[in-house]
Each structure stands twice: as C-alpha cells, then as structure tokens.
Amino acid sequence: MDLSQLIFLAIVQGVTEFLPISSSGHLILAPKLLDMGDQGVLIDIALHLGSLGAVVIYFWRDVRAVVFGPFQLVADLSRGQPMRWGSKLTLLLAIATLPLVIAGLSLSVLDDATNGEAIAGLRTIEVIGWTTLLYGIALWIADRFSPTDQKIENWSWSGAVLIGLSQALALVPGTSRSGVTMTAARFLGFERTEAARIALLMAVPAILAASAKLFLDLMEMDNVQMTQDAAIAALFSFISAYIALALMMRMLRTISFTPFVIYRLGLGAALLWIAYA
C-alpha cells in the first residue's frame, strides 16, 4: 500500500479512535469517498493496535493495576481478604469484554458461512450513515438527561455487563466502540471523564483480542509487504492517537459531548444523502 495512504489512514484512526465518532466508520469511508482502495480488515486492526499503545501509556496506572490484578486476586482470595481495586477492575473489564468476544466469534462464523458477505454487508455507506446518526442521538440523550455523580470506583458488576453488551454493538461500523460505551456509561450516571476512562480501558482487551487475529493472519499470509504496511500503520496511528486522547480528556473536563453529537448528526445526514441520492 502507498505510504501516503497509510499515513493518512493512521491520522484518521488516531484522531477518531477515542472520539465518540467511530474510527472504523471513518476508515471504511475514507477509501470510498476519496476513491482509494479499501485497506482491508488487517490494516484496520493494525491501526487500532497503534492507538492501543496510546491508551496504555496515557492510562498507565490503571493498566498496571489490571496487569497485576490477577495476582492480587489470587492473593486476596487465598487470604480471605476483600478484593483490592486492581483485582476488581480486572474482573470488571473481563466481564465487560465477554459479550464482544461472543458477538465477534459469532459474526466470524456467520461471515465464513456466507463467504465474506456478512461483514461486507456491514461495511457500506448506508449502514455507517444510519449508525452514525442514531447512536449520535443516543449519546445526546444520555449526556443531556443522565446524572453525573458516579466515578469508576462505583462501577458495579451489573454495570460491567450493560456496558459490555453495548460494546458488542460496535461490531457494526459507524457505531463507534468508544462512543457507544461512553453512552452506556453516561446512562449509568458516570461523569464524562469517568465514562471516557471506562470506555478507553475497555479498549485494551478488545483491541488485544482483535490484534491476536491480526498476527495469526499475518503469519499465515507470510507477506513481508503486508507486515511492513501493518507496522507503519500502527506507528503513525500511535502518535496521532496519543495527541487526540490527551486533547479529548482535557476537553471533557469543561464541555459536554454535544460537539461530537453535532458532528455525528451532520456526518450521518451527509452519508445518507450520498447513499440514497
């Protein structure tokens, strides 16, 4: 793939991954609207893997707690002590990730059974337009009418299930994984920055699961050029994602999600006009 196209896609991914506007939707739309060749799912995953590095570095303390969480959990259970925060956060993220894993495997089986038509049918301008529009409205409702009195320490087991179920919806392009999980967290009353924190931490196991598939596919393909393209895409995605992440977290301390909702409504309407006109 052309280097300029890889860098362009990496910037698109980095800027949109953590904003509630759907990075996967933009990655699908960019080639369609700019008359570029579709980069394919493997490059999409590599781009997400690069943005994952930005999450790990920005939320290093939380990520470190999750890494050591299983060891803390074993120690707490063996001693009969209450779970420490690292142990609980690890279990919460595991519970929240399970619906996405089940839905992803189911979609993969369905895609194989339909010779690739299942996923291809979702990567259309019509689908992206509708999901961009409808989930934008859902985000506005959640942000406008829900309380803002909960912090991540108040995250419950039932809340993990509900946000996890919402994350599974993001398998449909245009939904926005970060957007739909932030929406669910806002419905549960989490503060905006805390809703973003939960959504972005949930990205770690979600993207790791998808990245495992990337590495398996790359090894099976034994394609040096594809491997190089994936590495370049991940690097530039990491750089742009970290900058966008830092800016978004700063913005959410002082503003609502309304600017992102307006963007989604405008983009969704434009896409539907393009699709049906």
N, C-alpha and C positions, 0 to 999 in steps of 0.2 A: 504494500500500500504506500502511496505517496506520503513523504514525510510531512509536508504541509497539511495534508488532510488529517494525519494522526495528531499533530499538534492542535489543529482546530478542534477536533473531537475531544481531545483531552481538556482543553479550556472549557468547552461546553459542559463536559462531565463535571469538572471541578467546580464550576460556578453553580450548576444546577443540582448537584447531588444532595446538598444539605439544605437548600431552599425548598420549601414545600411546593415545588412546581414541576416535578418529575424529570429526573435526569434521563431515564431510559426513553421517555417520550421524546425528549429533545434529540437524543442520539439516533432515534429512528427517523425523526422528522428532517434533521439536517441534510442527510443524503437525498431524501425525496424532494425537498424544496429547492436545494441547490444543485440538483441534477448530478449528484455524486453517487458512486457505487455504494450499496449498503455494506457497512464494515463487518456485519455479521455478529453473532452472539459472542464468539470468543473474544473479539476486541472489546465488546461491551463489558464483558466480565473483567478483562484486564484493566479497563478504565475504572471500574468500580474498585478493583483491588488497590489501585493507586490512591483513590480517595480514602480507602480504609486506613492507609498509613497516616493520613491527616487526623483521623478520629483518634487513633491510638496515641499519637503524640499530644494532641490537644487535651484529651481526657485521660492523661497518663495515670493519674492517681486512681480513677475508677477502674481503668483497665488492669492496673496492677492488683487491685483488690479482687477482681474477677479471676485473674490468673492464679492467685494464691487461695482463692475461695474454696476450691475443693479440698485442699489440705486443711484449711481452717475448719471446714465442715466435718471432716473425719475426726479431727481433734476434739471439736465441740461435742459430737455425738458420743465419742468414747469416754469423755469426762462427765457426760450428763449435763453439760452447760447449755444455756440459751445460745442460739446462733448469733455469731457476730455479723456485722454488716456485710463484710466481704462474702461470707457464706450465703447469706440471704440474697444478695444481689446476683450471685452466680446462679442460684436456683430460679430466681425470678426471670433472668434472661433465658435460661434453658426452657422454662415453661412458655415464655413468650415466643420463642423461636420454633417450637414444635409444630404449631399449625402451618407455618410457612414451609417447613420441611415436608410435611404430609401433602400439602397442596402442590408443592413443586414436583415431588415424585409422581403424584397422580397426573399432573399436566404432562410430564415427560413420557409417561406410559401412553397417555392419550395421543401425544404427538407422534410417537413411534407407530402407534396403531393406524394413524391417519397419514403416514408418510410425510410428516412435517407440516401438514395443513393446519393443525390445531394452533400452533404458535404463530405461523404465518398469518392466520386469520385475525390474530390479535394485534399484529404489527401494521395496522392500517391507519390512515389519517382519520377515517370516520370514528374508529374506536378511541383513538387518542383524543380527538376533539370532544367526544361525549364525556369521557372520564375526566379530562382536564376541567371541563365546565362543571359537572355535577359534584365532583369532590372539592372543587373550589367553593361552591355554595355550602357544602357540609362544613368546611373549615371555618367559613364566616359565621355560621350558626353556632358552632362550638365555641369560637373565640368571643362572640358577642354576648352570649347568654349564659355561659358557664362561669362558676366562681373561680377565683384564683388564689386558693388558700392551701393547696397541697404541695408538698415537696417530695422529692424522690424517696426520702426516708419513710414516707407514708404509703409507698407503693405496696399494694396487697396482692395476695395470690390470685384472687378473682380479677383484679385489675390487670395482672400479667396475662391472664387468659384472654380478656377482652381486647387488650392492645395487640396481643399476638394474633388473634383472629382478624383484626383489621389489617395487620401487616400482610397476611396471606392474600388480601385483595390486590396488593401491589404487583402481583404477577401479571396483571393486566396493564400494559403500557399506558402511560398517561395518568395513572392513579397517583403516583409518587409515594414511594415507601416511607420517606421521611414525613411527607405531608399527611398521609392517612394515619400514621402512628401519632403524629402531633395532634391531629384532630381528635383521635380517641382519647389521648391523654388530657386534652383540654375539656372534653366532655366529662371526664372524671374529676375535673377541678384542679388540675395541676397548673402551676404558674407557667407562663410562656417559656421562660428559660429552662424550667424543670421539664416541661413537655419536650422541648428540643433535646435536652440532655438524655432523656429516656429513649427518644427516637434514634438518636445517634449512637448510643451504646448498643441498642438492638441491631444496629447495622453491622457490628463486629461479627457475631456468629452467623448472621445472614449472608454477608459477603464472603466469609471464610468458607461456608458451605458451597457457594457458587464457584469460588476460586479453586476448590478441590477438583471440581469437574473440569475447570479450565486446564489445570495441569495434567489431568488424565487424558484429556482430548489432545493436548499438545504433544504428549509423549506418543500417543497412538499415531498422530499425523507425521511425526518425525520431520517437521517442516522448519528448517532453520530460519527462513524469512519470516514466517508467521510468528515464531518465537521472538525474533528481534522486534517485530512490529508490536507485539504484546508488551514487551519490556519498555519500549519507548513510550507507548501509550500510558502505561502505569506511572512512569516517572513524571511526565508533564501533568498528568491528572493529579498526582500528589501535590505538586507545587500550587496549582491553581485552587485545589480543594482546600488546602490549609488556609489560604488567604480568604477565601469565601466563607469558611467556617468561622474564622475569627471575627470577620465583619458582621456576620449574621448574629452571633451570640451577643455582640455589643449592641446591635440594633434592637434586639428583643428586650433589652433592659429598659428601653424608653418608648417603643412603639408597639402596636398590635400587629396581627397578621394581615390586616386589611390591605396593605400594598401588594402582598403576594396573592391575595384573593382577587384583587382588581386585575393583576397580570394574568391570572388563570382564566378569568372570565373573558378578557379580551382575546387571549390566545385561543381558547376553546371556541369562541364565536367565529374567529377568523378561520380556524381549521374546518369547522363545519360548513362555512360558506365555500371554502375551497373544495371540500369533498362533494358537496351536493350541487354546487353551481356548475 
